[in-house]
Amino acid sequence: MARRLADAEEGRIVDLARHPDSHVTVAQLAAYWGVSEKTIRRDIDKGALKAVRVGSNALIIRIPIEEARRYGQPNT
């Protein structure tokens, strides 16, 4: 239990259904699903996983929690 609390405090996803934020980063989702960040980015580029690009150059990517739940874990 203490480990799960520490993970949540550090921004790691413990449970998508209970994650407090509305969006997650590519790194957070990759760690949660146990895949590479490249896999997540590839699925975003293919249009299979919807994401939001933010920032002046749109370099920052955030994935809505609802989209991550809908998509489920990628096939690697």
C-alpha positions, 0 to 999 in steps of 0.5 A: 500500500505504501508503495502505491501511495509513493508511486501516485505521489511521484506522478506514476499511474497506479490505476487509470480509473483512479488517476487524479489528472485528466491527462497523462504523459507519454512516459507515464503511459509507457511505464504503466503499460510496460512498453517503450515511449516509442510504441506510444508515440508510434500509435499516436502518429498512426492515429490509433491513440488520440493525444493532445499536443500543447505548447508553442511548438506543439512538442509536448504530448498529453493523452487524455485518461479517457482515451487511454482507457478506451485504447487499452494496452497496445499490442507490441 
